[in-house]
Structure formats: C-alpha cells, structure tokens
C-alpha cells in the first residue's frame, strides 16, 4: 500500500507540473533595442519626408489625355487581334502599346513609362509658374486631342499644348487656373550621388503618390531614349503614369522631370530616369517664349575619343574629349578654324567627356554669343573663339538631298591595260589605290577630292572590324601627333611605315568623314 501511495503522489505531482506548463503565459518579446538618439533621427527623417510631400502636393497634377485617332488592333504574325471590351474613353493605340509591353518583354530595355494598365491615358506634371504653365513629358501629350488636368483638391481644368520638344521629351501645357503654387526650382547640377530624393506623380492613375530613394547616378547621356539626354538615375520607384511628374530634393525643390525606366516587365525595377531641371527648365522657358526650342549648332560631326586615337595625337590614353570628324563649310566651326582630327576637351570652361555631352552643351548655348573652346592639335593644347548659330542655319550635307551613290565593284573600274598603282597594308587588312576621275564618278566622290580609295577590305581583318568598306576614301593619316593629308601611295607608305596603330580619316560621299583607328593583331 505504501508503494501505491508513493506512485499516486508522483503522478499527482507530474500532472500538476504538466497542467502548470500548459497554462503558463508565453514569454514576453524582448524590448526593441534602439537608442533615444536613433529614435530621434528616424523620427526627424520621417518628419522631413512628410513635410516635403505636404509641400509639393498642391503643385503636382494628374494629366488625362485623349488621343487623336487610334490603331484598330494588334498585328500578331499577320493576324489582326482586336482587344474586346475596351473601357470607355480608352484609345486602342494606347491599349496596343500596353499589350506590346506585356507580350513582348525585352531584356532590360529602356522605355518611356507613360500609360498605366489601370488608368489609361494618364501622366503627371507640375505647376511651373504663376501663369498656368505646367511642365510634363512630350510623350504624355504627344498627338493629344483633349487634355484634362486634375489638381490635388479634385479641381479639373482643360489644358492646351504650348509647345513640345520631342528630341528631349519635354512639353509645356497651360490651364486658365492659376491659384496653385509653382514648384520651386532647384539646381540639378548640384545633385550628388547618394542624395535623398522623392518622386511624385500618378503611377497607374493613382494620383498624388510619392516614392523615395536616392540619386543613383547623374549625367546618363548614353541611355539612347532621346536625341538630347543627360538623365538623373534614381532608385525611387517610377512606374507607368509617373511620366512628367517632378523629382524633388529634400528642400521641396524640383530637380528633375520623371521620364523613363529600364525594365524587363514594364514595371519599376529600381532603375528610373529623370530629365535634369537645369535642362528641362531651359527648354520650358524656350517653349513658353517662342513656342519651340531654339538650339544652337557649330557645324561639326564628332567621334568618340578612343585610347588608341589619344595616343596617336599625343594625349594620355585616359584623356577625355571628342574628335572632330567633319567640318561643315562656312559653319561657325569652320570660321573658328577647326579641322578634322582636332580633339575638343572643353567648351566655355566645361570639360567635354563624350559626344552626347558636347552636343547637349552646344545645343543649349546661346546662338550669336561667343564661347571659348579648348582643343588639342599637333601635339599641343590650344583655344579658339566660336560663335554658335541657330540650328536651322547650319545644315549638314546628309540633311540636304542626298546624292545617289552608285553601287559597283571597284575591280570593274580598273584600267585593264594598265594596272593602277596601289598599296596593301596586310597587317591591317586593307588595300588602297589612287582616286582617279573614273573611280570618283563611280563611287560618288567629288572630282576635286584628293586621297586613296579603299579597293579591298580583307574578311576578319582590323579594317573590316572598324567598318571600312570598298569605295570609301582615305584622305588623312595621323603621324607624329599631327593630322596629315595623303593623296598618293608613296605618301601613305611613308606615313604608316613601322606603325602598330594606324589612324585614318575616312570619307563616304553621303556621310561626314570620321577617324578610324586600326591596330595590328597581337601575335600569340
């Protein structure tokens, strides 16, 4: 009996312990470990975002557009597909573009993020001044039939297009309502990579949406979306419908106009682009004042400065600049004395880093005003004064009626009784011969031209890789850091003897000349 009593006692104790465990309260979570200083900093940042959003809200608008005309459907493999049951007011052409984005995805392609799948035909913009002008993207209002602007308080107003600039994707529209504040204008040139910014607009038709991020990069001028571009890159979410909305800094100032995204899915993937306000503002001022953008030109075609060409002319291989290829006769560049082969390194005190960079700076300069250009020629630095002219007064040959260039084989034009003198440069894969009147006529070159005609380009050679073709004309060679003309085989052989890199100036009748640098293949 005693042993039974002990067993029952043990059972009671065990059961009580088990019941106690079941009924026990779960352990309390550990307290959030954050210092008062950190909490204060986080609260301050949150308050700053709130303040910026509240401040810019009255100046940001949603833009609804009805297009002129429309596409009847989408062509898929020769078969016409008509979208059934389009929502009221939806332009079929816009619907087509949306479906193209969903059914033909590309690998990381840049695109203007214009119309969302939820609210078709909507974009964004912001109040630019106290006269009712609103800045947006050209692709938002392009080919618009009717434009309606909706303000933050729900007020709607009809708008008309004041002017557009498709080449930079900027547009200005105007409403009669003027009691909304203009967004203060910042300086995009002072933006720093890593700086906090906010994008505001109507993604997918959701008005007054804000997203935050940082400036990922500046001066992106090789994205390939617009003819003139120098984008601010940001990771702030930019989606279809954000086009034309402002990118603002933490002072509530507009520093950019949201314009495009790089995406595989037509949605935000953290790579968005905005037109810098320094550029967009200048264009907007032109559109408001003149109804169009007045761009300047100096009349030169340009080539990128490669390390090989830099070495040929005596510059450091890491030097930045652009190479003058062709100079329009009678142009400002011609008047200033520029020649093919000059390397431009600065314009009006601004360093030149690339061809798009130079084009952008010159196009925004004031026509008729004198500027200083820094360049490199004959192994030394020099400066020149240049006066840009209005773009319509500086016309390149290819912009005029192009001359037809006959297609023929150079072999057919040879004098069969007497083989013309020619030169083969085996290491570079090119064969040249003097330009005769017959060859000039056959390949469309001016009879007074001096140079050597490219008669043969060997497959797989450096010349072929550089894009040289039979019928082109070599008129200059870089030697001893100087650009020297060449018109005979003997001159050419003397200039290129013993060189491992060969810089040639190549001309085609229908296009401006360009410099091409060839390098001998490295032996294994």
Rosetta blueprint (number, residue, H / E / L):
1 X L
2 X H
3 X H
4 X H
5 X H
6 X H
7 X H
8 X H
9 X H
10 X H
11 X H
12 X H
13 X H
14 X H
15 X H
16 X H
17 X H
18 X H
19 X H
20 X H
21 X H
22 X H
23 X L
24 X L
25 X L
26 X L
27 X L
28 X L
29 X L
30 X L
31 X L
32 X L
33 X L
34 X L
35 X L
36 X H
37 X H
38 X H
39 X H
40 X H
41 X H
42 X H
43 X H
44 X H
45 X H
46 X H
47 X H
48 X H
49 X H
50 X H
51 X H
52 X H
53 X H
54 X H
55 X H
56 X H
57 X H
58 X L
59 X L
60 X E
61 X E
62 X E
63 X E
64 X E
65 X E
66 X E
67 X E
68 X L
69 X L
70 X L
71 X L
72 X L
73 X L
74 X E
75 X E
76 X E
77 X L
78 X L
79 X E
80 X E
81 X E
82 X L
83 X L
84 X L
85 X L
86 X L
87 X L
88 X L
89 X L
90 X L
91 X L
92 X H
93 X H
94 X H
95 X H
96 X H
97 X H
98 X H
99 X H
100 X H
101 X H
102 X H
103 X H
104 X L
105 X L
106 X L
107 X L
108 X L
109 X E
110 X E
111 X E
112 X E
113 X L
114 X L
115 X L
116 X L
117 X L
118 X L
119 X L
120 X L
121 X L
122 X E
123 X E
124 X E
125 X E
126 X E
127 X E
128 X L
129 X L
130 X L
131 X L
132 X L
133 X E
134 X E
135 X E
136 X E
137 X L
138 X H
139 X H
140 X H
141 X H
142 X L
143 X L
144 X E
145 X E
146 X E
147 X E
148 X E
149 X E
150 X E
151 X L
152 X L
153 X L
154 X L
155 X L
156 X E
157 X E
158 X E
159 X E
160 X E
161 X E
162 X E
163 X E
164 X E
165 X E
166 X L
167 X L
168 X L
169 X L
170 X E
171 X E
172 X E
173 X E
174 X E
175 X L
176 X L
177 X L
178 X L
179 X L
180 X L
181 X L
182 X L
183 X L
184 X L
185 X E
186 X L
187 X L
188 X H
189 X H
190 X H
191 X L
192 X L
193 X L
194 X L
195 X L
196 X E
197 X E
198 X E
199 X E
200 X E
201 X E
202 X L
203 X H
204 X H
205 X H
206 X L
207 X L
208 X L
209 X E
210 X E
211 X E
212 X E
213 X E
214 X E
215 X E
216 X E
217 X E
218 X E
219 X E
220 X E
221 X L
222 X L
223 X L
224 X L
225 X L
226 X L
227 X L
228 X L
229 X L
230 X L
231 X E
232 X E
233 X E
234 X E
235 X L
236 X L
237 X L
238 X L
239 X L
240 X L
241 X L
242 X L
243 X L
244 X L
245 X L
246 X E
247 X E
248 X E
249 X E
250 X L
251 X L
252 X L
253 X L
254 X E
255 X E
256 X E
257 X E
258 X E
259 X E
260 X E
261 X E
262 X E
263 X E
264 X L
265 X L
266 X L
267 X L
268 X L
269 X L
270 X L
271 X L
272 X E
273 X E
274 X E
275 X E
276 X E
277 X H
278 X H
279 X H
280 X H
281 X H
282 X H
283 X H
284 X H
285 X H
286 X H
287 X H
288 X H
289 X H
290 X H
291 X L
292 X L
293 X L
294 X L
295 X L
296 X E
297 X E
298 X L
299 X L
300 X E
301 X E
302 X E
303 X E
304 X E
305 X L
306 X L
307 X H
308 X H
309 X H
310 X H
311 X H
312 X H
313 X L
314 X L
315 X L
316 X L
317 X L
318 X L
319 X L
320 X L
321 X L
322 X E
323 X E
324 X E
325 X E
326 X E
327 X E
328 X L
329 X L
330 X L
331 X L
332 X H
333 X H
334 X H
335 X H
336 X L
337 X L
338 X L
339 X L
340 X L
341 X L
342 X L
343 X E
344 X E
345 X E
346 X E
347 X E
348 X L
349 X L
350 X E
351 X E
352 X L
353 X L
354 X L
355 X H
356 X H
357 X H
358 X H
359 X H
360 X H
361 X H
362 X H
363 X H
364 X L
365 X L
366 X L
367 X L
368 X L
369 X L
370 X E
371 X E
372 X E
373 X E
374 X E
375 X E
376 X E
377 X E
378 X L
379 X L
380 X E
381 X E
382 X E
383 X E
384 X E
385 X E
386 X E
387 X E
388 X L
389 X E
390 X E
391 X H
392 X H
393 X H
394 X L
395 X L
396 X L
397 X H
398 X H
399 X H
400 X L
401 X L
402 X L
403 X L
404 X L
405 X L
406 X L
407 X L
408 X L
409 X L
410 X H
411 X H
412 X H
413 X H
414 X L
415 X L
416 X L
417 X L
418 X L
419 X L
420 X L
421 X L
422 X E
423 X E
424 X E
425 X E
426 X L
427 X L
428 X L
429 X L
430 X E
431 X E
432 X E
433 X E
434 X E
435 X L
436 X L
437 X H
438 X H
439 X H
440 X H
441 X H
442 X H
443 X H
444 X L
445 X L
446 X L
447 X L
448 X L
449 X L
450 X L
451 X L
452 X E
453 X E
454 X E
455 X E
456 X E
457 X E
458 X L
459 X L
460 X L
461 X L
462 X H
463 X H
464 X H
465 X H
466 X L
467 X L
468 X L
469 X L
470 X L
471 X L
472 X L
473 X E
474 X E
475 X E
476 X E
477 X E
478 X E
479 X E
480 X L
481 X L
482 X E
483 X E
484 X E
485 X E
486 X L
487 X L
488 X L
489 X H
490 X H
491 X H
492 X H
493 X H
494 X H
495 X H
496 X H
497 X L
498 X L
499 X L
500 X L
501 X E
502 X E
503 X E
504 X E
505 X E
506 X E
507 X E
508 X E
509 X L
510 X L
511 X E
512 X E
513 X E
514 X E
515 X E
516 X E
517 X E
518 X E
519 X E
520 X L
521 X L
522 X L
523 X L
524 X L
